[in-house]
Amino acid sequence: MATLRFLVAHGTADTAEEAIRICGKVLRQAGIVADSFIEKCVAREKEFPTGLPTDIPTAIPHCKDDSITENCICFLKLDHPVTFRRMDDDTETIQTDMIFNLAICDPNEHIDVLTNMMAFLGDTESLQKCRILPDDQVITYLQEHLVPADEETAQEA
């Protein structure tokens, strides 16, 4: 798999769409995506929700978009939870203050990253650490737990 970069953001949102737009803006400002990525993530979320009803609920919005310049996950810590529809049952919802917005270039790598994310997000202790660690330590923690040891990663807080 190609390099996987991590960004950490903080914000306030009232809806899932606002949370996705915050992530998208951070990714765009880092030069990783264009506005088309943001719009495609918002549209995809309406059709294929990404809320995960794990012990600590999370959401993993993502989409395929040609504007993605490098593989990146933007981790957003919200000041208060927002409602996402559930991935496994779109008639149900979850409340989450932790969003992992995936921007992955290659569709094959996208599946690998999603697989790794699902295992990671099912671990309550890992999510607790993401919630409480300072940003630079969250990036290191995510690198250690989501990237195979033999791969180099780029980081940014």
BELHURA-V515131 format. One record per helix or strand. SS is the DSSP state (alpha for helix, beta for strand). FROM is the first residue (numbers start at 1). TO is the last residue. If there is no record, write none. Layout:
# BELHURA-V515131
ss=SS from=FROM to=TO
ss=SS from=FROM to=TO
This chain:
# BELHURA-V515131
ss=beta from=4 to=11
ss=alpha from=16 to=29
ss=alpha from=35 to=47
ss=beta from=51 to=52
ss=beta from=58 to=59
ss=beta from=62 to=62
ss=beta from=71 to=86
ss=beta from=93 to=103
ss=alpha from=107 to=121
ss=alpha from=124 to=132
ss=alpha from=135 to=146
ss=beta from=155 to=155
